[in-house]
Amino acid sequence: MTAEELIERMRHAGPPTTDDVPVTFDGRRLDSPEVVKAWLADLAARRAAAGADGDE
């Protein structure tokens, strides 16, 4: 799908509701800047640990 096709499909979509938030595979709702920052810090720590173990 091209960007133009996506824009056309979303042209008549309504605005997001208060519950339209990203949800991670483990069920965490990324519904505030603080929660997103904590999730990114956790992700960075996991990646660093995986890299230190040689699991890259």
N, C-alpha and C positions, 0 to 999 in steps of 0.2 A: 504494500500500500504506500502510495506516495504521500508526501505532506499535503499536497493539494486535495487528494482524495479524503484524507482524514479531516481536513478543515471543512470540506463540503459536507461530510457525514455529521460533523458536530455543529454545523451552522445553526440548526434549530434546537439544539439541546438546551435544556434549562440550566440555570446556575447551579453550582454544587450545593449540596445540603450540608448541614453541620456534621453529619456522620460520614461524609465522603473524605476519607483519609486513607493513606496507605496502611496496609496491614502486612507484617512480615510473615514468613512461613511458620514461625512459632507462635503467631497470634498476637504479637505486640502491635498496638495501634500507635502509629506515629502521628499524633495529633497536636503536638506543640513543638516549638523550636527546641525546648529543653530536652524533650524525649528524643527527638531526632539527633541532637548532639550526643546524648548518652549512647544511643544505638550506634552512631558512627564511631565513637570512642571504643565501644565494645568490639565492633567489627575490626578496627585497626589493631586492637590488642590481640584478637584471635589470629589475624593475618601475620602479625609479628611473631607470635608464638609458633605458628605453623612454619614460618620461614626459619626460625631458630632451630626447629626440629628437623629441617631439611625436607619438609613435606610440600614444598612449593610446587 
